[in-house]
Amino acid sequence: MTRRFLLAAALLLLTTTLPAQFRTGATGYDDLYDSETVHALKEHVSFLSSAALEGRKAGSEGEKEAADYMARILEQYGIDLISPKGGQEFSIAREGADTLTSRNVVGFLPGWDKTLNDRYIVIGARLDNLGMDTYLRDGVETPRIYFGANGNASGLAMLLELASRLSTNRVLVRRNILFVAFGASQETLAGSWYFLNRSFSDVAHIDAMVNLDMLGTSGLGFYAFTSSNEDMDRIVRNLQGELLPIQAQLTTVEPYSSDHRAFYDREIPSVLFTTGRYPEHGTGRDSYSIVDFDGMERELEYIYNYTVALANGPRPLFRQDSQAAPTVPEGAISWNDVDVKPVFLTSSDPAYFLEKWVYQYLKYPKYAQENGIQGRVLVDFIIDESGNVRDVRVSRSIHTSLDDEAVRVISASPKWRPGRHRGKKVRVAVTMPVDFRLEKGSKGTFGINGKRIN
């Protein structure tokens, strides 16, 4: 008899003490009241943490079956597979041990914006867990499975249902989205390393990564860890004003080392969503029974909104000083270097120009309103020796509709009082941010340093 048959037989003898791990339908009257999302989450976690998968250890048959499941459901949800159906295999040479073969499952959802058809957001979740071992029970060697229901069947289930919702609402998503179940994550993040360094050729065009790991215990908290990235944090703060069923708490302490680490090492802005540490982590008690599926549904709503904002907004910077300094045209002097700054009406404060001119005449483009496009456009222009605004151009784009509107209004500016340098009137180079913000129930607002201008 094979080892797999013997293990299955031994497990059958333990059914009186092990929790049920594979559920294919309603398990009680409570399930009758489940939403479609909760029902789907239960189905995913039930299969991915079942005893039949033997803990999904990296390189095992259980991990392969989990990969097959992820590929099949992604396809059912309208996601294109760009890896083979069994996952993209890779090998890990281990000192003093056999070579380990694992796999990544990669799905693709194209964004609608042709100007961003080479930009990507990666949504990832760890595929593998600890597998199984044996322990002595009353002097008898007994098999023990590390089911990994919360770690990380919950994250995989969240990835699948997030893929479903984004696929249904694909007309709202500008950037391309890659969904990746990372194999051998427990083996020094091998799957994410392989994806970034061997299998995906367009890494330079990945704008951000969302990592889903251990999301099934929301009663203990719901956290967003961004390595204190200001642009990624800003989305969390913006969502605090939305009527969502749950809000993520920003944390500066990394709850777990996970696949976002590999992306961070490649200087790709990343966020880890997790419900944090829990007593059953890394034990055989991490089973279906501890997962809060209603809490996961609330988290899904939040993560969906975060992902849409990330996919539609400006590219987040890895470092806030990594935005290239504006190029000062020949014959002009930078705003910061001029002795006497230009004056608009009665003030040399750029915020005054934004409030009294730009936001008074800016019109939120209808196309951008209907498609939820918002963000900050950076505009470069010159104030010449006569005080005329000229050579207006966009240096950081959001979308052509917003870019064109910002350029239109700034180009129509009345004359300024020209700047002076060393006693002479000079051409002054200016870079100015124009913020476009949408609010639910409104046609759009424009902001200055967080202050909203209607």
C-alpha positions in Angstrom: 0.0 0.0 0.0 1.2 3.5 -0.8 2.2 6.0 1.9 -0.7 8.2 0.8 -3.2 5.4 1.3 -1.8 4.6 4.8 -2.0 8.2 5.8 -5.6 8.4 4.6 -6.5 5.3 6.6 -4.9 6.7 9.7 -6.7 9.9 9.3 -10.1 8.1 9.1 -9.4 6.7 12.5 -9.0 10.2 13.9 -12.3 11.6 12.6 -13.7 11.7 16.1 -11.0 14.2 17.2 -10.1 16.1 14.1 -12.4 19.0 13.0 -14.3 18.5 9.7 -12.1 19.9 7.0 -13.9 19.4 3.7 -17.4 20.8 3.3 -19.3 20.8 0.0 -22.5 22.5 1.0 -24.6 23.7 3.8 -23.2 22.4 7.1 -26.0 23.7 9.3 -29.0 26.0 9.3 -26.7 29.1 9.7 -25.4 28.4 6.1 -28.9 29.0 4.7 -28.4 32.7 5.4 -25.0 33.1 3.9 -24.5 35.7 1.1 -23.1 34.4 -2.2 -19.7 35.8 -1.3 -19.6 34.1 2.1 -20.8 30.8 0.5 -17.9 31.1 -2.1 -15.3 32.0 0.6 -16.4 28.9 2.6 -16.1 26.6 -0.4 -12.6 27.9 -1.2 -11.3 27.6 2.3 -13.0 24.3 2.8 -11.2 22.8 -0.2 -7.8 24.5 0.2 -7.6 23.5 3.9 -9.0 20.0 3.5 -7.2 17.0 4.9 -6.9 15.6 1.4 -4.4 18.3 0.5 -2.2 17.3 3.5 -1.2 20.9 4.4 -0.1 22.0 1.0 3.6 21.7 1.7 5.8 23.3 -1.0 6.5 20.7 -3.7 3.8 18.3 -2.6 0.9 16.8 -4.4 -1.4 18.8 -2.1 0.2 22.1 -3.2 -0.2 21.0 -6.8 -3.9 20.3 -6.2 -4.3 23.7 -4.6 -2.6 25.3 -7.7 -5.0 23.3 -10.0 -8.0 24.6 -8.0 -6.8 28.3 -8.1 -6.3 28.0 -11.9 -9.7 26.5 -12.5 -11.6 29.0 -10.4 -9.7 32.0 -11.9 -10.8 30.8 -15.3 -14.4 30.4 -14.2 -14.3 34.0 -13.0 -13.2 35.3 -16.4 -9.5 35.7 -15.6 -7.1 34.8 -18.4 -4.4 32.3 -17.3 -0.9 33.2 -18.4 0.7 30.3 -16.6 0.0 26.6 -17.6 -3.2 25.3 -15.9 -1.1 23.3 -13.4 0.9 26.4 -12.6 4.3 27.6 -13.8 6.8 25.2 -12.4 10.2 26.1 -10.9 12.8 24.2 -9.0 14.7 25.0 -5.8 18.1 23.4 -5.1 18.4 22.8 -1.3 21.6 22.0 0.4 21.6 18.4 1.7 18.2 17.7 0.3 16.4 16.8 -2.9 15.6 19.5 -5.4 12.1 20.9 -4.7 9.7 21.6 -7.5 6.9 24.1 -6.9 4.7 26.3 -9.0 3.1 29.7 -9.4 -0.4 30.3 -10.8 -0.7 33.6 -12.7 -3.9 35.1 -14.0 -4.4 38.3 -16.0 -7.1 40.9 -16.2 -6.5 43.7 -18.8 -7.2 47.3 -17.8 -9.4 49.4 -20.1 -7.1 52.4 -20.4 -4.9 52.0 -23.6 -2.5 54.6 -22.3 -1.7 52.3 -19.4 -1.7 49.0 -21.3 1.9 48.3 -20.2 1.4 49.0 -16.5 0.5 46.4 -13.8 -0.8 45.9 -10.3 0.0 42.5 -8.8 -2.4 40.9 -6.3 -0.7 37.9 -4.6 -1.3 35.3 -2.0 0.8 32.5 -0.5 -0.2 29.1 -1.9 1.7 26.6 0.3 1.7 25.8 4.1 3.6 23.6 6.4 2.4 20.2 5.2 2.2 17.4 7.8 4.3 15.5 10.3 3.7 12.9 13.0 3.7 13.0 16.8 3.4 10.5 19.6 -0.1 10.1 21.1 -0.3 7.6 23.9 2.8 6.1 22.6 1.4 5.7 19.1 2.9 7.6 16.1 0.0 9.8 14.9 -0.2 11.9 11.7 -0.8 15.6 12.1 -1.9 18.0 9.3 -1.1 21.7 9.3 -4.4 22.6 7.6 -3.5 26.3 7.1 -7.1 27.5 6.9 -6.2 31.0 8.0 -2.7 30.7 6.8 -3.2 31.0 3.9 -6.4 29.4 2.5 -8.1 32.6 3.7 -5.8 34.8 1.6 -6.2 32.5 -1.5 -10.0 32.6 -1.1 -9.8 36.4 -0.8 -7.7 36.6 -4.0 -10.3 34.5 -5.9 -13.3 36.5 -4.8 -11.4 39.8 -5.4 -10.7 38.5 -8.9 -14.4 37.7 -9.4 -15.4 41.2 -8.4 -12.8 43.0 -10.4 -13.6 40.8 -13.5 -17.3 41.7 -13.1 -16.4 45.4 -12.9 -13.4 45.4 -15.3 -14.7 48.6 -17.1 -13.8 50.5 -13.9 -10.1 49.3 -13.8 -7.6 51.3 -15.8 -4.4 49.3 -15.2 -3.7 45.6 -15.9 -4.0 43.3 -12.9 -2.0 40.2 -12.3 -3.4 37.6 -9.8 -0.6 35.3 -8.5 -0.7 32.4 -6.1 2.9 32.1 -5.0 4.3 28.6 -4.5 7.0 27.7 -2.0 6.5 31.0 -0.2 7.5 29.2 3.0 10.8 28.3 1.3 12.4 31.8 1.6 9.7 33.4 -0.6 10.8 31.3 -3.5 7.7 31.7 -5.7 7.7 35.5 -5.5 11.4 35.6 -6.1 11.0 33.4 -9.2 8.2 35.5 -10.5 10.2 38.7 -10.3 13.5 37.4 -11.4 12.8 34.6 -13.9 9.3 34.3 -15.2 7.8 37.8 -15.6 9.7 39.9 -18.1 8.0 43.3 -17.5 8.9 43.8 -13.8 9.9 47.4 -14.4 6.2 48.2 -15.3 4.7 46.8 -12.1 3.4 49.9 -10.3 2.4 48.2 -7.0 1.7 45.0 -5.2 -1.2 43.9 -2.9 -0.4 40.9 -0.7 -3.2 38.9 1.0 -2.0 36.7 3.9 -3.9 35.4 6.9 -7.2 37.3 6.6 -9.6 35.0 8.5 -9.6 36.4 12.1 -10.9 39.9 11.8 -12.0 39.9 15.4 -8.3 40.3 16.3 -7.9 43.3 13.9 -7.5 44.2 10.2 -4.2 45.8 9.3 -2.5 47.4 6.3 1.4 47.3 6.3 3.0 49.4 3.6 6.5 49.9 5.0 5.4 53.4 5.7 5.0 54.3 2.0 3.3 57.6 1.8 1.4 57.0 -1.5 0.1 53.6 -0.4 -0.8 55.1 3.1 -2.7 57.9 1.4 -5.2 55.5 -0.1 -5.9 54.1 3.3 -6.5 57.6 4.7 -8.7 58.5 1.7 -10.9 55.4 2.3 -11.5 56.4 5.9 -14.0 58.9 4.5 -15.9 56.1 2.7 -18.9 54.3 4.1 -17.2 50.9 4.2 -18.2 48.0 6.6 -14.6 47.8 7.9 -11.5 50.0 7.9 -7.9 48.9 7.8 -5.6 50.1 10.5 -2.2 51.3 9.3 0.6 49.6 11.1 4.3 50.4 11.1 5.2 47.0 12.6 5.3 44.2 10.0 2.8 41.5 11.2 4.4 38.7 9.1 7.2 38.3 6.6 5.5 37.4 3.4 5.7 37.8 -0.4 5.4 41.6 -0.3 9.1 41.5 0.9 10.3 40.3 -2.5 8.5 43.2 -4.2 9.8 45.7 -1.7 13.4 44.4 -2.4 12.8 45.3 -6.1 11.6 48.8 -4.9 8.0 48.2 -5.9 5.5 49.8 -3.5 3.6 47.1 -1.6 0.9 46.6 0.9 0.2 43.6 3.1 -3.4 43.1 4.2 -3.8 40.7 7.2 -5.8 40.2 10.3 -2.6 39.8 12.2 -1.2 37.2 14.6 -3.5 34.5 16.1 -3.0 31.7 18.6 -3.4 28.8 16.1 -0.7 30.1 13.7 1.7 27.3 12.6 -0.2 24.6 14.4 -2.6 21.8 13.5 -5.4 23.9 15.1 -5.4 26.3 12.1 -8.5 24.8 10.7 -11.8 25.8 9.0 -13.5 26.2 12.3 -11.5 29.3 13.3 -12.2 31.4 10.2 -14.6 34.3 10.4 -16.2 34.3 7.0 -18.5 37.3 7.6 -15.5 39.3 8.6 -13.7 38.2 5.4 -16.7 39.5 3.4 -16.3 42.9 5.0 -12.5 42.9 4.4 -13.2 42.0 0.7 -15.3 45.1 0.3 -12.4 47.2 1.7 -9.7 45.5 -0.3 -11.7 45.8 -3.5 -12.1 49.6 -3.0 -8.4 49.9 -2.2 -7.4 48.0 -5.3 -9.6 50.1 -7.6 -8.2 53.3 -6.2 -4.6 51.9 -6.6 -5.3 50.7 -10.2 -6.9 54.0 -11.3 -4.7 56.5 -9.5 -1.2 57.9 -10.1 1.7 55.5 -9.9 2.8 55.3 -6.3 6.4 56.3 -5.7 8.7 53.9 -3.8 10.5 56.9 -2.4 8.9 60.3 -2.1 12.1 61.9 -3.4 12.3 59.6 -6.4 10.1 61.9 -8.6 12.6 63.5 -11.0 13.2 67.2 -10.3 11.5 69.3 -12.9 13.6 70.2 -15.9 14.3 74.0 -15.9 14.3 75.2 -19.6 17.3 77.0 -20.8 17.1 80.7 -20.0 14.7 80.3 -17.1 15.2 80.2 -13.4 13.5 77.8 -11.0 10.7 79.2 -8.8 12.8 78.2 -5.7 15.9 80.0 -6.9 14.5 83.3 -8.0 15.2 86.3 -5.8 11.7 87.8 -6.1 8.9 85.3 -6.9 6.1 86.1 -9.4 2.9 87.5 -8.0 -0.6 86.4 -9.0 -3.1 89.3 -8.2 -1.9 90.0 -4.6 0.1 86.9 -3.6 3.2 84.9 -4.5 1.8 81.8 -2.8 1.1 79.1 -5.4 -1.9 77.9 -3.3 -3.5 81.4 -3.9 -3.3 80.9 -7.7 -4.8 77.5 -7.4 -7.7 78.7 -5.2 -8.5 82.0 -6.9 -8.0 80.9 -10.5 -7.4 77.2 -11.2 -10.1 75.6 -9.0 -12.6 78.4 -9.9 -12.5 77.5 -13.5 -11.5 73.9 -13.6 -14.3 71.5 -14.8 -14.2 67.9 -13.9 -14.3 66.0 -17.2 -17.4 63.9 -17.7 -15.5 60.9 -18.9 -13.3 61.0 -15.7 -16.3 61.3 -13.5 -18.1 58.4 -15.1 -15.0 56.1 -14.8 -13.9 57.1 -11.3 -10.6 58.7 -12.5 -8.9 61.0 -10.0 -5.5 61.9 -8.7 -2.8 64.6 -8.9 -1.6 66.1 -12.2 1.8 67.9 -12.1 2.0 70.8 -14.5 5.1 72.7 -15.6 4.9 76.1 -17.1 6.9 79.4 -17.5 6.0 82.9 -16.3 7.9 85.1 -18.7 9.5 88.5 -18.3 6.1 90.2 -19.1 4.1 88.0 -16.7 2.6 85.8 -19.3 2.0 82.1 -18.7 3.4 80.0 -21.5 4.9 76.6 -22.4 2.4 74.7 -20.3 2.9 71.0 -20.2 2.1 67.9 -18.0 5.1 66.4 -16.2 3.2 63.8 -14.2 0.1 62.4 -15.9 -3.1 60.8 -14.5 -5.3 60.6 -17.6 -5.5 62.6 -20.8 -8.9 64.0 -19.8 -7.6 65.4 -16.5 -4.3 66.4 -18.0 -5.9 68.4 -20.8 -8.2 70.2 -18.4 -5.4 71.2 -16.0 -3.4 72.5 -19.0 -6.4 74.4 -20.4 -7.1 76.3 -17.2 -3.5 77.2 -16.4 -2.8 78.3 -20.0 -5.7 80.7 -19.7 -4.2 82.4 -16.6 -4.2 86.2 -16.5 -0.9 88.0 -16.3 1.3 87.7 -13.3 3.7 90.3 -11.9 7.0 88.9 -13.3 9.7 87.5 -11.1 13.0 89.2 -10.6 16.6 87.9 -10.2 19.5 90.1 -9.4 17.3 93.1 -10.1 16.1 92.0 -13.5 12.8 90.6 -14.7 13.4 86.9 -15.6 11.6 83.8 -17.0 10.5 81.7 -14.0 10.0 77.9 -14.2 7.0 76.7 -12.1 5.8 73.1 -11.3 2.3 73.1 -9.8 0.1 70.2 -8.6 -3.6 70.1 -9.6 -5.7 67.7 -7.5 -8.8 66.0 -8.9 -10.9 64.2 -6.2 -14.2 62.4 -6.5 -16.7 62.0 -3.7 -19.7 59.6 -3.6 -22.8 61.5 -4.6 -20.9 64.4 -6.2 -19.7 65.3 -9.6 -16.2 65.9 -8.4 -14.2 68.2 -6.2 -10.8 69.9 -6.4 -8.5 70.2 -3.4 -5.6 72.2 -2.0 -3.5 70.5 0.6 -6.5 68.4 1.7 -8.9 71.3 1.6 -11.8 70.7 -0.7 -12.9 73.3 -3.2 -16.4 72.8 -4.7 
